[in-house]
Amino acid sequence: MHIFRGFHHPGIAPACAVTIGNFDGVHRGHQAMLALLNSEARHRGVPSCVLTFEPHPRDYFAAVARKPELAPARIATLRDKLGELTACGVDQCVVLPFDARLSSQVPDVFIDEVLVRGLGARYVLVGDDFRFGAKRAGDYAMLDAAGQARGFDVARMNSYEVRNLRVSSSAVRDALASADMDGVAALLGRPYSISGHVVHGRKLGRDLGFPTLNLRFSHWKPAASGIFAVQVHGLVADPLPGVANLGVRPSLDPRDVNGGRVLLETHCLEWPSQLGAQGGYGKIVRVDLLRKLHDELKYDSLEALRAGIARDCADARAFFASTRRQTTRDRI
């Protein structure tokens, strides 16, 4: 998939079939929409295109209003969103910066500048609750009328349901907030995961006897937090079981090397000897969050923290042992 920041690039296709949205999580509803988009693009002989925004529009308006509580919890990093869009077979993605100019753009200007001149839209697919333009003044009827006048087709896709539940990013956030990881996987069509480069940290985990792989979560408000049993992909051929902390590490000094930023810290229960102690740094890994063990806890001492991590490792091992037993029973 070709990725562009803005649409003023010579590599952007002169015409496309496009859908518009935030696509946070790229859940099963998004996947169904993207499958339809790809089909329509092939019929028209043009590439499929996703038009998305960074930051999330609600992040922008929350910052303008100085009310951070209005910002949505972020399901996925931009890296993971782009990775899932690639997996869905999208040909190109255009990431527009959501700023004062874009937020004040009236619907007709958005249609002319972005869809027609910027992207050369031949087909536009939107969701059933789609609104666009300043103050959300544009709707499906306005877009459809503009398409008839300007020469592009417009279609609307109804909600996608799983087990009588409308699949949406809000439903995924709710499931993550309630630690229903099986429900999250049903909504996403895959385990909930976070990927990124393994970065250096304070090395405290190593001093405590539990070395960790550190990934920085770029958004300050992730949709999930706490201690999880996880699987790590990307270090060796097979996934590795582990236990991970996603959050701000309340037991540590907020002035430490990570500056209070959200981290995903993962300890592999079985570290491959061929990697050596430094073998994880710089690698791109994906961590699947399979079962939440508990919320983050604040420990009064490093010894208490060490004992807490040991309990978490034991609980994670018990989870994986029960999973293996269940898999064995299913095969018999």
C-alpha atoms as one frame of an Amber mdcrd trajectory, in Angstrom:
protein
   0.000   0.000   0.000   1.261   3.460  -0.901   1.009   5.952   1.974   0.885
   9.710   1.475   0.837  12.572   3.968  -1.544  14.909   2.185  -2.552  14.627
  -1.458  -0.031  16.992  -3.078   2.321  14.223  -4.182   3.168  13.115  -7.733
   2.834   9.449  -6.787  -0.869   9.638  -5.941  -3.078   7.935  -8.508  -4.936
  10.409 -10.762  -8.242   8.629 -10.060  -9.460   6.289  -7.341 -12.312   4.700
  -5.449 -12.203   6.167  -1.950 -13.679   5.746   1.482 -13.330   8.291   4.273
 -12.985   7.798   8.008 -10.809   7.440  11.091 -10.682   3.620  10.910  -9.507
   3.332  14.507  -8.928  -0.367  15.095  -9.874  -1.429  11.531 -12.603  -3.668
  12.974 -14.796  -6.135  11.105 -17.192  -3.408   9.998 -14.279  -1.509   8.481
 -13.012  -4.712   6.886 -16.381  -5.350   5.209 -16.400  -1.785   3.895 -12.863
  -2.109   2.557 -13.724  -5.387   0.806 -16.595  -3.626  -0.970 -14.342  -0.672
  -1.800 -11.710  -2.960  -3.337 -14.368  -4.712  -5.424 -15.770  -1.433  -6.733
 -12.267  -0.168  -7.479 -11.477  -3.265  -9.546 -14.703  -2.913 -11.539 -13.758
   0.668 -12.376 -10.118  -0.062 -13.113  -8.835   2.393 -10.476  -6.935   1.874
  -7.212  -8.733   1.747  -3.877  -7.946   4.568  -1.461  -8.569   5.287   2.211
  -8.688   8.925   3.277  -8.017   9.195   7.003  -6.920  11.820   9.503  -4.200
  12.366  12.103  -4.804  13.472  14.752  -8.282  12.060  15.252 -10.738  14.976
  14.774 -12.026  14.541  18.321  -8.444  14.807  19.593  -8.118  18.106  17.774
 -11.369  19.571  19.108 -10.595  18.375  22.646  -7.243  20.185  22.469  -8.848
  23.375  21.113 -11.438  23.312  23.901  -8.737  22.430  26.478 -10.900  19.510
  27.589  -8.747  16.388  27.239 -11.549  14.260  28.639 -13.399  14.759  25.328
 -10.656  12.985  23.357 -11.466   9.369  22.477  -9.393   6.528  23.842  -7.179
   5.373  20.968  -7.523   1.738  19.923  -4.576   1.597  17.551  -1.439   3.529
  16.743  -1.130   5.012  13.270   1.445   2.298  12.474  -1.021  -0.463  13.366
  -3.878   1.185  11.501  -1.802   1.446   8.342  -0.673  -2.147   8.765  -4.257
  -3.403   8.953  -5.301  -1.310   5.959  -2.455  -2.923   4.032  -3.624  -6.379
   5.142  -7.094  -5.535   3.818  -5.675  -4.988   0.327  -6.051  -1.207   0.099
  -3.910   0.276  -2.684  -3.210   3.701  -1.228  -3.875   5.657   1.951  -3.866
   9.431   2.239  -3.372  10.777   5.765  -4.604  14.356   6.094  -3.512  16.469
   9.063  -6.681  17.462  10.908  -6.055  21.096  11.758  -7.803  24.468  11.883
  -7.943  24.747   8.098  -9.501  21.343   7.550 -11.885  21.655  10.495 -13.289
  24.912   9.106 -13.650  23.679   5.513 -17.278  23.785   4.366 -18.647  20.630
   2.691 -18.609  21.980  -0.896 -14.972  23.049  -0.593 -14.036  19.639   0.868
 -15.711  17.913  -2.079 -14.018  20.115  -4.685 -10.541  20.442  -3.151 -10.087
  17.027  -1.573 -12.296  14.519  -3.373 -12.349  15.925  -6.902  -9.079  17.806
  -7.410  -6.991  16.149  -4.713  -7.954  12.502  -5.192  -9.769  12.312  -8.505
 -12.577  10.342  -6.878 -14.623   8.154  -9.232 -16.461   6.334  -6.454 -16.989
   7.374  -2.824 -18.111   4.863  -0.183 -19.227   6.061   3.266 -20.859   4.628
   6.367 -24.488   5.045   7.318 -23.677   7.748   9.914 -21.219   9.697   7.747
 -20.976  13.487   8.235 -18.304  15.829   6.913 -17.266  19.454   6.634 -17.284
  22.282   9.160 -19.768  21.688  11.999 -20.558  18.298  10.381 -22.847  20.137
   7.954 -22.346  17.666   5.093 -24.303  14.413   4.918 -24.904  11.525   2.528
 -27.637  13.324   0.577 -25.370  16.329  -0.035 -22.488  14.081  -1.111 -24.729
  12.064  -3.427 -26.044  15.231  -5.103 -22.487  16.518  -5.522 -21.460  13.226
  -7.083 -24.208  13.453  -9.688 -23.142  17.008 -10.541 -19.373  16.359 -10.566
 -19.226  12.893 -12.093 -18.496  10.431  -9.275 -20.630   7.648  -7.815 -21.590
   7.633  -4.145 -22.643   4.628  -2.063 -23.523   4.099   1.570 -22.882   0.930
   3.571 -25.183  -0.059   6.408 -23.964  -1.106   9.843 -22.191  -4.419  10.253
 -23.325  -6.654  13.106 -21.747  -9.552  14.991 -24.007 -11.508  17.375 -26.651
  -8.790  17.103 -24.112  -6.148  18.132 -23.316  -3.238  15.842 -19.585  -3.326
  15.197 -18.026   0.071  15.792 -14.895   1.611  17.232 -16.981   2.632  20.263
 -17.977  -1.014  20.817 -14.307  -2.031  20.654 -13.386   0.678  23.186 -16.161
  -0.474  25.515 -14.991  -4.096  25.290 -11.398  -3.064  25.994 -12.500  -0.932
  28.951 -14.332  -3.930  30.446 -11.359  -6.251  29.736 -13.483  -8.480  27.484
 -10.580  -9.545  25.287 -12.579 -12.363  23.651 -15.253  -9.819  22.753 -12.603
  -7.488  21.365 -11.231 -10.288  19.190 -14.741 -11.029  17.898 -15.216  -7.372
  16.931 -11.781  -7.052  15.332 -11.614 -10.509  13.759  -8.182 -10.959  15.397
  -6.571 -10.561  18.828  -6.025  -7.007  19.999  -2.398  -6.109  19.382   0.150
  -3.307  19.475   3.301  -3.226  17.351   6.399  -1.094  17.182  10.162  -0.857
  17.506  11.682  -2.184  20.705  13.308   0.814  22.415  15.750   1.190  25.304
  14.301   1.975  28.711  15.584   2.338  32.230  16.663  -1.355  32.351  14.891
  -1.694  35.708  13.147  -4.896  34.618  16.521  -6.496  33.942  17.766  -5.454
  37.388  14.663  -7.029  38.928  15.208 -10.271  37.024  12.441  -9.659  34.480
  13.917  -8.022  31.343  11.326  -6.360  29.138  10.720  -5.353  25.547   9.589
  -1.722  25.572   7.219  -0.234  22.988   6.053   3.360  23.247   2.344   3.876
  22.644   2.263   7.140  20.719  -1.124   8.313  22.025  -1.480   9.440  25.634
  -4.872   7.751  26.107  -4.870   4.098  24.976  -8.187   2.235  25.001  -6.665
  -0.570  27.092  -4.434  -0.519  30.157  -3.240  -2.917  32.816  -1.374  -6.213
  33.058  -1.967  -8.807  30.325  -1.000 -12.312  29.281   0.391 -11.803  25.785
   2.031 -13.403  22.791   5.010 -11.747  21.089   5.532 -12.042  17.336   8.602
 -11.019  15.378  11.510 -12.187  17.518  11.661 -15.800  16.310   9.569 -17.954
  14.008   6.987 -18.940  16.641   5.097 -16.565  18.940   6.478 -16.293  22.469
   4.277 -16.266  25.593   4.710 -13.338  27.921   3.241 -10.921  30.424   2.964
  -7.197  29.700   2.183  -3.901  31.387   0.393  -1.293  29.265   0.273   2.049
  31.043   2.266   4.677  32.886   3.940   2.463  35.552   2.587   4.144  38.725
   5.237   2.509  40.942   8.048   4.464  39.297   9.195   8.050  39.428   7.358
   9.947  36.641  10.618  11.801  35.967  12.385   8.623  34.828  13.807   8.115
  31.331  10.364   7.541  29.792   8.952  10.786  31.154   5.603   9.359  32.226
   4.701   8.294  28.676   2.503   5.300  28.050   4.611   2.178  27.531   3.915
  -1.418  26.638   6.520  -3.374  28.622   6.611  -7.086  27.826   8.504  -9.810
  29.618   8.858 -13.002  27.576   8.345 -16.078  29.714  10.635 -18.048  27.406
  13.506 -15.935  26.079  15.250 -17.495  23.031  18.907 -18.042  23.889  19.975
 -17.340  20.301  18.914 -13.706  20.648  21.225 -12.945  23.553  20.451 -10.308
  26.179  20.427  -7.446  23.637  18.695  -9.300  20.805  15.349  -7.537  20.978
  16.437  -3.910  20.585  15.529  -2.285  17.296  13.302  -5.136  16.169   9.706
  -4.540  15.105   7.471  -6.791  17.176   3.738  -7.316  17.528   2.282  -8.025
  20.949  -1.147  -9.712  21.120  -2.994  -8.872  24.349  -4.923 -12.086  25.101
  -6.163 -11.903  28.699  -6.213  -9.057  31.201  -4.843 -10.150  34.568  -5.536
  -6.948  36.522  -5.265  -3.159  36.475  -1.954  -1.413  37.056  -0.929  -1.463
  40.709   1.295   0.888  42.690   3.931  -0.925  44.724   5.645   0.699  47.707
   9.096  -0.750  47.070  11.177  -2.428  44.395  11.002  -5.677  46.352   7.200
  -5.502  46.327   7.315  -4.715  42.609   9.538  -7.761  42.004   7.117  -9.987
  43.921   4.168  -8.526  41.993   5.810  -9.222  38.635   6.563 -12.782  39.755
   2.872 -13.313  40.589   1.875 -11.893  37.210   4.272 -14.290  35.466   2.787
 -17.217  37.383  -0.737 -16.137  36.446   0.262 -15.765  32.790   1.821 -19.246
  32.798  -1.383 -20.639  34.294  -3.409 -18.940  31.553  -1.271 -20.421  28.787
  -1.356 -23.864  30.435  -5.165 -23.766  30.578  -5.309 -22.614  26.970  -3.124
 -25.534  25.887  -5.304 -27.977  27.824  -8.456 -26.567  26.203  -6.855 -26.790
  22.740  -5.907 -30.408  23.409  -9.486 -31.267  24.493 -10.875 -29.554  21.377
  -8.657 -31.760  19.175  -9.695 -35.026  20.837
